[in-house]
Amino acid sequence: MPKVLEFKLPDLGEGLTEAEIVRWLVAVGDVVAIDQPVVEVETAKAMVEVPCPYGGVVTARFGEEGTELPVGAPLLTVAVGAPEAADAESSEYSGNVLVGYGTGEAVRRRRRVRPAPVGAPPATAPVTPSGPPAAAAPGHARVAAATATVGSSASAAAADGPVAVISPLVRKLARENGVDLRGLTGSGPDGLILRSDVESALRAEAEPAAAAPVPVAAGVATAGTRIPLRGIRGAVADKLSRSRTEIPDATCWVDADATELMAARAAMNAVGGPKISVLALLARICTAALDRYPELNSTVDTAAREIVRLPAVHLGFAAQTERGLVVPVVRDAQARSAASLGEEFARLTEAARAGTLTPGDLTGGTFTLNNYGVFGVDGSTPIINHPEAAMLGVGRIVPKPWVRQGELAVRQVVQLSLTFDHRVCDGGTAGGFLRYVADCVEQPAVLLRSL
């Protein structure tokens, strides 16, 4: 007799408590191997493929694509020991701990059984046999038999409980919106109430309310498109709000003549090898400046009322992607050359655009470099990336009139802005840091003294 095991959304690390289903990689009836990725989810940190620790036949999936699930919620059920799964894996459970990216082992094999007959329950719900096994299509009968336990539990919930709901997410949605589940007729198997049933009830309630005149309170918006703050957008919102709430920040800025820096970059790239970007040169300047002014490579422990100066520079840089703004982190940037920094920036930027950054790639930064000049703007007042102590912003580099050696000339000018946590240092330290960065931009030879 096959044993049906439930696989729950694992702890994905970095303090994450929920994830959104982006894409199912298996369907009900698929044979999966141990540690085979079964679903792609999006957390507040990154896109993650989640492997299943069981080998067997998928008997149920929980949650449509686009559904947000808390850690510990059921993802799918697997019938282990079923005839279809006999060649999938010799063991039914890997025993590996699913934290972060799970076990990380290579996918061994994937095989689909023949599709269910017309009229079978949808793939996203537990499969419940509707007749004797002999009436089912070949291959489907064994899957149905393996999932009898799951189907019977849903029926028991409908018979014994006050309402036919087995999903905690459906209950939560109804509770938060004041929907009485007892008044709903479920569209799922055996009258099971689904998320779509609750959403339909909410739409039905909203339609007459929208037709009636509504008193407008001063300053309160009553119409418009509502976009949930979740995933990366929600994480960014939380971090920026926390930064502005907790950190007494201040900003100073300076214009710098970047003509010599651009000439030095052109000379470096003329000798061959990987091209060195302006961002890589600015990053190397930042690490030298942080060596002189370590106060800005620190964090504040509010509970202990202590400033913690950090031994290594883990340099974050802002990268705009289709999924929103992310800040990948270059580890131990102080030990890298400009060429090495450029290579790491390129690698992480490519991963950010592909959506393959890991949670580790996006956490642990100690200082952030934000090149908003790529958007065609000159200046900004950056918000510190909590819990860091400072962020350097870089505007576009453009030809401007500039007084040089007493004469007016056209030079390549850039505006640099530093936002810093006033708890870790005063304006003198912040100004010294920014002035050193500007001096290195104007005269790259100044940087040689710290190499």
C-alpha positions in Angstrom: 0.0 0.0 0.0 1.6 3.3 -1.0 2.2 5.8 1.7 1.1 9.5 1.0 3.5 12.0 2.4 2.9 15.8 2.6 5.8 18.1 1.6 5.5 21.6 3.2 7.1 24.9 2.1 10.5 24.7 3.8 12.4 27.4 5.7 14.2 29.2 2.9 16.6 30.9 5.2 17.5 34.6 5.9 14.4 35.0 8.1 11.9 34.6 5.3 8.4 33.6 6.4 6.5 33.3 3.1 6.9 32.8 -0.6 4.8 33.2 -3.8 4.3 30.3 -6.2 5.7 31.5 -9.5 5.7 28.2 -11.5 4.9 24.6 -10.9 7.6 22.3 -12.3 5.5 19.1 -11.8 1.9 18.1 -12.3 -0.4 15.7 -10.5 0.5 12.2 -11.7 4.2 13.0 -12.3 6.8 10.7 -11.0 9.4 12.7 -9.1 12.9 11.6 -7.9 14.3 12.5 -4.5 15.5 16.1 -4.4 14.0 17.0 -7.7 12.9 20.6 -8.0 9.1 20.7 -8.0 8.1 24.4 -7.8 9.7 27.8 -8.4 8.8 30.3 -5.7 9.7 34.0 -5.3 10.7 35.3 -1.9 11.5 38.8 -0.8 15.1 38.0 -1.6 15.2 35.9 -4.8 13.6 33.3 -7.1 14.2 29.8 -5.7 13.6 26.3 -7.1 12.4 24.1 -4.2 13.4 20.4 -4.3 11.1 17.7 -2.8 12.8 15.3 -0.4 10.5 12.4 -1.3 10.5 10.2 -4.4 7.2 8.9 -5.7 4.0 10.0 -7.5 2.7 13.5 -7.1 -0.9 13.2 -5.9 -1.9 16.7 -5.1 -0.6 20.3 -5.4 -1.7 23.1 -3.1 -1.8 26.6 -4.4 -2.2 28.2 -7.8 0.6 30.1 -9.5 0.6 33.6 -8.0 -0.6 32.3 -4.5 1.5 33.4 -1.5 2.1 30.7 1.1 3.6 30.9 4.6 6.5 28.7 5.6 5.1 25.4 6.8 2.0 25.4 4.5 1.5 22.3 2.4 3.0 22.4 -1.1 2.2 19.0 -2.5 1.6 15.3 -1.5 3.6 12.4 -2.8 2.6 8.7 -2.8 5.8 6.8 -2.1 6.1 3.2 -2.8 3.5 3.4 -5.7 4.2 1.1 -8.7 4.8 4.1 -10.9 7.5 5.3 -8.6 9.4 2.1 -8.3 12.1 3.1 -10.7 12.3 6.8 -9.5 14.4 6.2 -6.4 15.4 3.3 -4.2 14.8 5.4 -1.1 11.6 7.3 -0.3 13.2 10.3 1.6 16.6 12.0 1.2 17.0 13.0 4.8 18.6 16.3 3.7 17.6 19.5 5.5 15.7 21.9 3.3 17.0 25.4 4.2 18.0 28.0 1.6 18.1 26.0 -1.6 17.3 22.6 -0.3 19.6 19.8 -1.0 21.0 21.0 -4.2 21.5 17.6 -5.8 21.1 17.1 -9.5 17.7 16.0 -10.9 17.8 12.3 -11.6 14.8 11.5 -13.7 11.3 12.7 -14.3 8.5 10.7 -15.9 4.8 11.5 -16.4 2.1 8.9 -16.2 -0.7 9.0 -18.7 -3.2 11.9 -18.3 -6.3 11.5 -16.3 -9.6 10.9 -18.1 -11.9 13.9 -19.0 -13.8 15.0 -16.1 -11.1 14.2 -13.5 -10.6 16.8 -10.7 -8.2 19.7 -11.6 -4.5 19.2 -11.0 -4.3 21.8 -8.2 -6.7 19.8 -6.0 -6.2 16.5 -4.3 -7.2 13.7 -6.6 -10.2 11.7 -5.3 -11.4 8.6 -7.1 -15.0 8.9 -8.2 -15.7 5.2 -9.0 -14.2 1.7 -8.6 -10.6 1.3 -9.7 -11.7 -0.8 -12.6 -13.5 2.2 -14.1 -10.4 4.4 -14.2 -8.1 4.7 -17.2 -5.0 2.5 -17.2 -2.3 4.1 -15.1 -4.7 6.6 -13.5 -6.2 4.0 -11.3 -3.0 3.4 -9.4 -2.6 7.2 -8.8 -6.2 7.5 -7.6 -5.7 4.6 -5.2 -2.5 6.1 -3.9 -4.3 9.3 -3.1 -7.4 7.9 -1.5 -6.1 9.0 1.9 -5.7 12.6 0.8 -9.2 12.7 -0.8 -10.9 11.1 2.2 -9.3 13.7 4.5 -10.9 16.5 2.4 -14.3 14.7 2.5 -14.0 14.2 6.3 -13.2 17.9 6.8 -16.4 18.8 4.8 -18.5 16.3 6.8 -17.3 16.8 10.3 -16.4 20.5 10.3 -18.8 23.5 10.2 -17.5 24.5 6.8 -15.9 22.6 3.8 -12.5 24.3 3.9 -9.1 22.6 4.3 -6.8 25.5 3.2 -5.7 27.8 6.0 -5.0 30.5 3.4 -8.7 30.4 2.3 -9.8 30.7 6.0 -7.4 33.6 6.5 -8.6 35.4 3.3 -12.2 35.0 4.5 -11.5 36.1 8.0 -9.5 39.2 7.0 -12.3 40.3 4.7 -15.3 39.5 6.9 -16.6 36.7 4.6 -18.9 34.1 6.3 -17.8 30.8 4.9 -21.0 29.1 6.0 -22.9 31.1 3.4 -20.7 30.0 0.5 -21.2 27.0 -1.9 -17.8 25.5 -2.7 -16.9 24.9 -6.4 -14.2 22.3 -5.5 -14.5 18.5 -5.2 -17.3 17.5 -2.8 -18.3 21.1 -2.4 -14.8 22.2 -1.1 -14.6 26.0 -0.7 -11.7 27.3 -2.7 -9.9 30.7 -2.8 -11.7 31.6 -6.0 -15.0 31.1 -4.2 -14.0 33.6 -1.5 -12.7 36.1 -4.1 -16.0 35.8 -6.1 -17.9 36.6 -2.9 -15.7 39.6 -2.3 -16.3 40.9 -5.9 -20.1 40.4 -5.5 -20.0 42.5 -2.3 -17.9 45.2 -3.9 -20.1 45.7 -7.0 -23.2 47.2 -5.2 -20.9 49.1 -2.8 -19.2 50.7 -5.8 -22.5 51.8 -7.3 -23.6 53.6 -4.1 -22.3 57.1 -3.2 -19.4 56.9 -0.7 -18.5 59.8 1.5 -15.0 60.9 0.9 -12.8 61.7 3.8 -10.2 64.5 3.4 -6.9 63.1 2.0 -8.2 59.6 1.5 -8.0 58.0 -1.9 -11.2 55.9 -2.8 -10.3 54.7 -6.3 -7.4 53.4 -8.2 -5.4 50.3 -8.9 -4.3 48.5 -5.8 -0.9 46.7 -6.0 0.0 44.3 -3.1 3.2 45.2 -1.4 4.8 41.8 -1.4 7.8 39.9 -2.8 10.7 42.2 -3.6 8.6 45.3 -3.7 7.3 44.6 -0.2 10.8 43.9 1.1 12.1 47.1 -0.4 9.2 49.1 1.2 9.8 47.5 4.6 13.5 48.2 4.5 13.2 51.8 3.3 10.5 52.5 5.9 12.7 51.0 8.6 15.7 53.0 7.5 13.8 56.3 7.6 12.2 55.4 11.0 15.4 54.3 12.8 18.3 56.1 11.1 18.9 59.9 11.6 20.4 60.4 8.2 22.1 63.4 6.7 23.4 64.0 3.1 26.4 66.0 1.8 27.4 66.3 -1.9 30.1 67.7 -4.1 30.7 68.2 -7.8 33.9 66.6 -9.1 35.9 66.8 -12.4 35.9 63.2 -13.6 37.9 64.0 -16.8 41.1 62.4 -15.6 39.3 59.4 -14.2 37.7 58.8 -17.6 41.1 59.2 -19.3 42.6 56.7 -16.9 39.9 54.2 -17.6 40.4 54.6 -21.4 44.1 53.9 -20.9 43.4 50.8 -18.8 41.0 49.4 -21.4 43.4 50.1 -24.2 45.9 47.5 -23.1 43.5 44.6 -23.6 41.8 42.2 -21.2 38.4 42.5 -19.6 37.0 46.1 -19.8 37.0 48.0 -16.5 33.8 49.9 -15.8 33.4 53.3 -14.2 31.5 51.6 -11.4 34.4 49.3 -10.7 36.8 52.2 -10.5 34.4 54.1 -8.1 34.1 50.9 -6.0 37.8 50.6 -5.7 37.9 54.3 -4.6 35.2 53.6 -2.1 37.1 50.7 -0.5 40.2 52.9 -0.2 38.1 55.7 1.4 36.5 53.3 3.9 39.9 52.1 4.9 40.6 55.8 5.9 37.2 56.4 7.4 36.1 53.0 8.9 33.3 54.7 10.8 31.2 54.6 7.7 31.6 50.8 7.3 29.7 50.0 10.5 26.2 49.4 11.9 24.4 50.4 15.0 23.3 47.8 17.6 20.3 49.7 19.0 19.6 47.1 21.7 23.2 47.3 23.1 23.6 51.0 22.2 26.8 50.3 20.5 28.4 51.1 17.1 29.8 48.0 15.5 32.7 48.7 13.1 32.9 45.9 10.6 36.2 44.3 9.6 35.4 43.6 5.9 33.7 45.7 3.2 30.8 43.8 1.6 29.9 46.3 -1.1 26.3 46.5 -2.3 25.4 48.1 -5.6 21.9 49.0 -6.8 20.7 47.1 -9.9 17.4 47.8 -11.6 15.7 44.7 -13.0 12.3 43.8 -14.4 11.3 42.6 -10.9 12.3 45.8 -9.3 15.4 47.3 -7.6 17.8 44.8 -6.0 21.1 45.3 -4.2 23.5 42.4 -4.9 26.6 42.3 -2.6 30.3 41.9 -3.6 32.0 40.1 -0.7 35.3 41.3 0.6 35.5 44.1 -1.8 38.4 45.6 0.0 40.6 42.7 -1.2 39.7 43.0 -4.9 41.3 45.0 -7.7 39.3 47.2 -10.0 39.3 44.4 -12.6 38.1 41.8 -10.1 35.4 44.2 -8.9 34.2 44.7 -12.5 34.0 41.0 -13.1 31.9 40.4 -10.0 29.6 43.3 -10.8 29.0 41.8 -14.3 28.3 38.4 -12.9 25.9 39.6 -10.2 24.2 42.0 -12.6 23.6 39.2 -15.1 22.2 37.0 -12.3 19.9 39.8 -11.1 18.4 40.3 -14.6 18.0 36.5 -15.0 16.3 36.3 -11.5 18.8 33.8 -10.3 20.4 35.7 -7.4 20.5 33.7 -4.2 19.4 35.1 -0.8 23.1 35.1 0.1 23.9 37.3 -2.9 21.4 39.9 -1.6 22.2 40.1 2.1 25.1 41.0 4.4 26.1 44.3 2.8 28.1 46.9 4.8 28.2 49.9 2.4 26.2 50.6 -0.8 27.3 52.3 -4.0 24.3 53.6 -6.0 24.9 54.7 -9.6 21.7 56.6 -10.4 23.5 58.4 -13.2 22.5 55.5 -15.5 18.9 57.0 -15.4 20.2 60.3 -16.7 20.0 62.3 -13.5 22.6 64.4 -11.8 21.9 64.2 -8.1 19.8 62.4 -5.4 19.6 62.0 -1.6 19.9 58.2 -1.2 18.1 56.4 1.5 20.5 54.2 3.5 20.2 50.5 3.0 19.4 49.4 6.6 21.2 48.3 8.7 24.2 49.9 6.9 25.6 53.3 7.9 26.1 55.0 4.6 25.5 55.1 0.9 27.4 56.9 -1.9 25.3 58.1 -4.8 26.8 58.8 -8.2 25.1 61.0 -10.9 25.7 61.0 -14.6 29.1 62.2 -16.0 28.5 64.9 -18.5 30.4 67.8 -20.1 30.0 71.0 -18.2 31.7 74.4 -17.9 34.5 74.1 -15.2 37.1 76.5 -13.9 40.5 74.8 -14.1 43.7 76.6 -13.3 42.0 79.9 -13.5 40.5 79.3 -16.9 37.0 78.3 -18.1 37.0 74.9 -19.8 34.6 72.1 -20.7 35.2 69.1 -18.4 33.5 65.8 -17.6 31.7 66.6 -14.3 29.9 64.2 -11.9 28.0 65.0 -8.7 28.7 62.7 -5.7 26.3 62.5 -2.7 26.9 60.7 0.6 24.0 59.9 2.9 25.3 58.8 6.3 24.0 57.7 9.7 24.7 60.7 12.0 24.9 58.3 14.9 28.1 56.8 13.7 30.0 60.0 12.8 29.7 63.7 12.5 29.9 65.9 9.4 33.6 66.2 9.5 34.1 62.5 9.0 31.5 62.3 6.3 32.9 65.3 4.6 36.4 63.9 4.8 35.3 60.6 3.2 33.4 62.4 0.4 36.3 64.8 -0.3 38.8 61.9 -0.5 36.5 60.1 -3.0 36.2 63.4 -5.1 40.0 63.8 -5.0 40.5 60.3 -6.3 38.0 61.0 -9.1 39.7 64.2 -10.1 43.3 62.9 -9.7 43.3 59.1 -9.9 47.0 59.1 -8.9 45.9 60.0 -5.3 44.5 56.4 -5.1 48.0 55.0 -5.7 49.0 56.0 -2.2 46.6 53.5 -0.7 47.3 50.6 -3.1 
